[in-house]
Amino acid sequence: MASESCIVVGAGISGLLAARELRDAGWRVTVLDKGRGVGGRMATRRIGGAGFDHGAQFFTVRGDRFENLVNGWLEEGAAAEWSRGFADARGVANPDGHPRYRGSEGMTSIPKHLAASLDVRTGERVTRVDRTDDGWAVACESGGSASGGALLLTAPVPQSLALAESGNHALPRGVRQQLAGVSYDPCLALMALLDGPSPVPEPGGVQIKGEPLDWIGDNATKGISDRPALTIHAGPQWSRAHYDDEEADVTRALLDLAGEQLGADLVSSALETSLARWRYSWVTSSHEESCLVASEEPPLVFCGDGFGQPKVEGAALSGLAAADRLLGREAY
Ligand SMILES: Cc1cc2nc3c(=O)[nH]c(=O)nc-3n(C[C@H](O)[C@H](O)[C@H](O)COP(=O)(O)OP(=O)(O)OC[C@H]3O[C@@H](n4cnc5c(N)ncnc54)[C@H](O)[C@@H]3O)c2cc1C
């Protein structure tokens, strides 16, 4: 595969890392993302002067390739070590010696750092993909468009799959079947600005990994907020059951549940709240390869956390693998 130019749909960690590899190899790369900013599920928001990570809370490192990247981010000031373990569901500290990392000013610090030297266009929702004589053309809701020899789709797979077949291109049936097998859990994520310090124990996270709550984090103790700011993640079953409920009802329920967990009245101490509904959060069934080449000529590649390993590390490795394939490099 040699195309020299590529459209990357999605400025999450996978798309940005792929884009940088291609750009470094001399390709012309255009990254399009529907979000207001970059980062996708590595998401940080400001509410009432407080900072909230409301998607991914931290990441870990398993393999050498990702470790090299993370060491670079640490040196360049984009990432920081947060802790070596969190409190468990009983609130008991549970250090295990393995570093958990965060972005220096929130999780988006890393994608922002990666995007700085790339042609990234945010606020551009791609709505149609067409095959052309010399590659691919995409059209955006805004009326904008882009073209390139290769196309890399990095959104959660159900979204990428719909996009790939939105125009004149039909995926081979086998490819469509493989992609249709990738699935995700939803996650309801509540952000709550509090009127005083939170009862979340040091180092600022209770990792419940269950139902009805999965996680309660304090972004101030985490070091990314000047004001007490909780992130509460519902578990997958609870999120699925309440995904379309009214925001006020979900907010009240999650404050009650987290308050019970922490032994505090969070309903009274919440000054401001905001609810994020992640339709695709954690991967529940992934594709076994680290990316999927749906067309060799012109190249069409799918990548992201639905391929190979899950989580931030898996998404990063998938983006790198997609770039390897497009550049005709041996897998790392
Ligand atoms: C609530 C939650 C908690 C999590 N916690 C953790 C954690 O603690 N640790 C961990 O390692 N991982 C965690 N994860 C998972 C982690 O965030 C993801 O695995 C990783 O960020 C995925 O990166 P990605 O590049 O594959 O996809 P994404 O980050 O989803 O990037 C895809 C991008 O595509 C864009 N896009 C989609 N459709 C279009 C379109 N039509 N046009 C233009 N752009 C489009 C999106 O806006 C998005 O920016 C969590 C995720 C969630 C949601």
The ligand as an SDF file (V2000), in Angstrom:
LIG
                    3D

 53 58  0  0  0  0  0  0  0  0999 V2000
  -16.4440    6.4810   30.4030 C   0  0  0  0  0  0  0  0  0  0  0  0
  -15.1730    5.8740   29.8750 C   0  0  0  0  0  0  0  0  0  0  0  0
  -14.1930    5.4640   30.7630 C   0  0  0  0  0  0  0  0  0  0  0  0
  -13.0070    4.9020   30.2820 C   0  0  0  0  0  0  0  0  0  0  0  0
  -12.0060    4.6120   31.1600 N   0  0  0  0  0  0  0  0  0  0  0  0
  -10.8100    4.2040   30.6930 C   0  0  0  0  0  0  0  0  0  0  0  0
   -9.7020    4.0730   31.5700 C   0  0  0  0  0  0  0  0  0  0  0  0
   -9.7830    4.4320   32.7560 O   0  0  0  0  0  0  0  0  0  0  0  0
   -8.5400    3.5920   31.0630 N   0  0  0  0  0  0  0  0  0  0  0  0
   -8.3980    3.2690   29.7360 C   0  0  0  0  0  0  0  0  0  0  0  0
   -7.2980    2.8650   29.3250 O   0  0  0  0  0  0  0  0  0  0  0  0
   -9.4310    3.4240   28.8780 N   0  0  0  0  0  0  0  0  0  0  0  0
  -10.6210    3.8860   29.3180 C   0  0  0  0  0  0  0  0  0  0  0  0
  -11.6530    4.0880   28.4540 N   0  0  0  0  0  0  0  0  0  0  0  0
  -11.4940    3.6800   27.0550 C   0  0  0  0  0  0  0  0  0  0  0  0
  -10.5950    4.6550   26.2750 C   0  0  0  0  0  0  0  0  0  0  0  0
  -11.0510    5.9640   26.4690 O   0  0  0  0  0  0  0  0  0  0  0  0
  -10.6600    4.2790   24.8010 C   0  0  0  0  0  0  0  0  0  0  0  0
  -10.2780    2.9110   24.6650 O   0  0  0  0  0  0  0  0  0  0  0  0
   -9.7460    5.0990   23.8910 C   0  0  0  0  0  0  0  0  0  0  0  0
   -9.7060    6.4540   24.2790 O   0  0  0  0  0  0  0  0  0  0  0  0
  -10.2650    4.9320   22.4680 C   0  0  0  0  0  0  0  0  0  0  0  0
   -9.5240    5.7220   21.5610 O   0  0  0  0  0  0  0  0  0  0  0  0
   -9.8960    5.6430   20.0110 P   0  0  0  0  0  0  0  0  0  0  0  0
   -8.9640    6.5350   19.2820 O   0  0  0  0  0  0  0  0  0  0  0  0
   -9.9600    4.2130   19.5930 O   0  0  0  0  0  0  0  0  0  0  0  0
  -11.4010    6.1620   19.8970 O   0  0  0  0  0  0  0  0  0  0  0  0
  -12.0670    7.5580   20.3020 P   0  0  0  0  0  0  0  0  0  0  0  0
  -11.3510    8.1920   21.4280 O   0  0  0  0  0  0  0  0  0  0  0  0
  -13.5150    7.2780   20.4700 O   0  0  0  0  0  0  0  0  0  0  0  0
  -11.8330    8.4690   19.0130 O   0  0  0  0  0  0  0  0  0  0  0  0
  -12.6820    8.3850   17.8870 C   0  0  0  0  0  0  0  0  0  0  0  0
  -12.9700    9.7910   17.3860 C   0  0  0  0  0  0  0  0  0  0  0  0
  -13.7740    9.6860   16.2130 O   0  0  0  0  0  0  0  0  0  0  0  0
  -14.6080   10.8310   16.1910 C   0  0  0  0  0  0  0  0  0  0  0  0
  -15.7330   10.5550   15.2810 N   0  0  0  0  0  0  0  0  0  0  0  0
  -16.6830    9.6020   15.3860 C   0  0  0  0  0  0  0  0  0  0  0  0
  -17.5280    9.6640   14.3390 N   0  0  0  0  0  0  0  0  0  0  0  0
  -17.0970   10.6780   13.5570 C   0  0  0  0  0  0  0  0  0  0  0  0
  -17.5580   11.2520   12.3410 C   0  0  0  0  0  0  0  0  0  0  0  0
  -18.6370   10.7750   11.6920 N   0  0  0  0  0  0  0  0  0  0  0  0
  -16.8850   12.2990   11.8090 N   0  0  0  0  0  0  0  0  0  0  0  0
  -15.7930   12.7990   12.4400 C   0  0  0  0  0  0  0  0  0  0  0  0
  -15.3120   12.2960   13.6160 N   0  0  0  0  0  0  0  0  0  0  0  0
  -15.9610   11.2560   14.1500 C   0  0  0  0  0  0  0  0  0  0  0  0
  -15.0210   11.0090   17.6350 C   0  0  0  0  0  0  0  0  0  0  0  0
  -15.4580   12.3540   17.8830 O   0  0  0  0  0  0  0  0  0  0  0  0
  -13.7390   10.6680   18.3740 C   0  0  0  0  0  0  0  0  0  0  0  0
  -12.9780   11.8240   18.6750 O   0  0  0  0  0  0  0  0  0  0  0  0
  -12.8270    4.6950   28.8890 C   0  0  0  0  0  0  0  0  0  0  0  0
  -13.8140    5.1290   28.0040 C   0  0  0  0  0  0  0  0  0  0  0  0
  -14.9710    5.7310   28.4920 C   0  0  0  0  0  0  0  0  0  0  0  0
  -15.9810    6.2600   27.5200 C   0  0  0  0  0  0  0  0  0  0  0  0
  1  2  1  0
  2  3  1  0
  2 52  2  0
  3  4  2  0
  4  5  1  0
  4 50  1  0
  5  6  2  0
  6  7  1  0
  6 13  1  0
  7  8  2  0
  7  9  1  0
  9 10  1  0
 10 11  2  0
 10 12  1  0
 12 13  2  0
 13 14  1  0
 14 15  1  0
 14 50  1  0
 15 16  1  0
 16 17  1  0
 16 18  1  0
 18 19  1  0
 18 20  1  0
 20 21  1  0
 20 22  1  0
 22 23  1  0
 23 24  1  0
 24 25  2  0
 24 26  1  0
 24 27  1  0
 27 28  1  0
 28 29  2  0
 28 30  1  0
 28 31  1  0
 31 32  1  0
 32 33  1  0
 33 34  1  0
 33 48  1  0
 34 35  1  0
 35 36  1  0
 35 46  1  0
 36 37  1  0
 36 45  1  0
 37 38  2  0
 38 39  1  0
 39 40  1  0
 39 45  2  0
 40 41  1  0
 40 42  2  0
 42 43  1  0
 43 44  2  0
 44 45  1  0
 46 47  1  0
 46 48  1  0
 48 49  1  0
 50 51  2  0
 51 52  1  0
 52 53  1  0
M  END
$$$$
